[in-house]
């Protein structure tokens, strides 16, 4: 989404996407901007730490 995200969603892998589709659909229906990041805490701990540390 183009707006500054109000909600952050982080998933460990693409295989988690089917579980989160209802969530993202609901956010879109309500017009709530979000960002979705795929980053494994096991394979990319620095990316996860940076993302979580920068969240408001």
KEFI-775088 format. One record per residue: residue number from 0; residue in three letters; chain; x, y, z of N, C-alpha, C in turn. Coordinates in steps of 0.05 Angstrom, whole numbers. Example, Ala and Ser with C-alpha at 12.3 -4.5 7.8 and 13.67 -1.06 7.14 Angstrom:
R    nr   rest   kette      npx      npy      npz     capx     capy     capz      cpx      cpy      cpz
R     0    ALA       A      264     -114      156      246      -90      156      264      -66      156
R     1    SER       A      257      -45      142      273      -21      143      258        1      157
***
This chain:
R    nr   rest   kette      npx      npy      npz     capx     capy     capz      cpx      cpy      cpz
R     0    UNK       A       17      -23        0        0        0        0       18       25        0
R     1    UNK       A        8       46      -11       24       70      -14       26       87       11
R     2    UNK       A        7       86       28        7      102       53       26       91       73
R     3    UNK       A       33      107       93       50       98      115       35       76      129
R     4    UNK       A       48       53      132       33       30      145       27       35      174
R     5    UNK       A        3       27      182       -5       28      210       -1        1      223
R     6    UNK       A       -1      -20      207        1      -47      216       25      -61      203
R     7    UNK       A       40      -75      218       62      -91      207       57     -120      211
R     8    UNK       A       61     -135      189       57     -164      190       84     -176      182
R     9    UNK       A       94     -193      199      119     -207      192      114     -237      193
R    10    UNK       A      123     -251      173      119     -280      171      146     -293      167
R    11    UNK       A      149     -317      176      174     -332      174      179     -342      146
R    12    UNK       A      158     -347      130      162     -357      103      137     -352       86
R    13    UNK       A      140     -355       60      118     -351       41       95     -371       47
R    14    UNK       A      103     -394       58       82     -415       64       62     -406       85
R    15    UNK       A       69     -384      100       50     -373      119       29     -356      107
R    16    UNK       A       32     -349       81       14     -330       68      -15     -339       69
R    17    UNK       A      -22     -364       63      -50     -372       64      -63     -366       91
R    18    UNK       A      -49     -368      113      -60     -362      139      -65     -332      142
R    19    UNK       A      -49     -316      130      -51     -287      134      -69     -273      113
R    20    UNK       A      -78     -288       92      -94     -275       71     -119     -263       82
R    21    UNK       A     -133     -276      100     -157     -264      112     -151     -238      127
R    22    UNK       A     -128     -238      140     -120     -214      155     -115     -190      136
R    23    UNK       A      -99     -195      115      -93     -173       96     -118     -165       81
R    24    UNK       A     -136     -184       75     -161     -176       62     -178     -158       79
R    25    UNK       A     -179     -164      105     -194     -148      124     -182     -120      126
R    26    UNK       A     -156     -119      128     -143      -92      129     -149      -76      104
R    27    UNK       A     -147      -89       81     -153      -75       56     -182      -66       56
R    28    UNK       A     -201      -82       65     -229      -75       65     -234      -51       82
R    29    UNK       A     -220      -49      105     -223      -26      123     -206       -2      114
R    30    UNK       A     -189       -5       94     -172       16       85     -149       22      103
R    31    UNK       A     -140        2      118     -118        5      137      -92       -2      123
R    32    UNK       A      -74       18      121      -48       12      108      -31       -7      125
R    33    UNK       A      -18      -26      111       -1      -45      125       23      -51      108
R    34    UNK       A       43      -63      121       66      -74      107       68     -103      114
R    35    UNK       A       77     -119       95       81     -147       99      109     -154       93
R    36    UNK       A      123     -167      111      151     -174      108      153     -204      112
R    37    UNK       A      169     -217       95      175     -245       99      204     -247      106
R    38    UNK       A      209     -256      131      236     -258      141      236     -278      164
R    39    UNK       A      252     -298      161      255     -318      181      273     -309      204
R    40    UNK       A      264     -312      228      281     -305      251      305     -324      253
R    41    UNK       A      303     -347      241      325     -367      242      345     -362      220
R    42    UNK       A      335     -355      196      352     -352      173      361     -323      169
R    43    UNK       A      346     -304      178      353     -276      174      348     -260      200
R    44    UNK       A      361     -267      222      355     -254      247      361     -224      247
R    45    UNK       A      381     -216      232      388     -187      231      365     -171      218
R    46    UNK       A      354     -182      196      331     -169      182      307     -167      201
R    47    UNK       A      301     -188      215      279     -188      234      284     -168      256
R    48    UNK       A      307     -168      267      314     -150      289      312     -121      279
R    49    UNK       A      322     -115      256      321      -88      245      292      -79      241
R    50    UNK       A      276      -97      229      248      -91      223      233      -86      250
R    51    UNK       A      236     -104      269      222     -101      294      231      -77      310
R    52    UNK       A      257      -71      308      268      -49      323      260      -22      311
R    53    UNK       A      252      -21      286      244        4      274      214        9      275
R    54    UNK       A      199      -11      285      170       -8      287      162       12      308
R    55    UNK       A      142       28      301      133       48      321      114       35      341
***
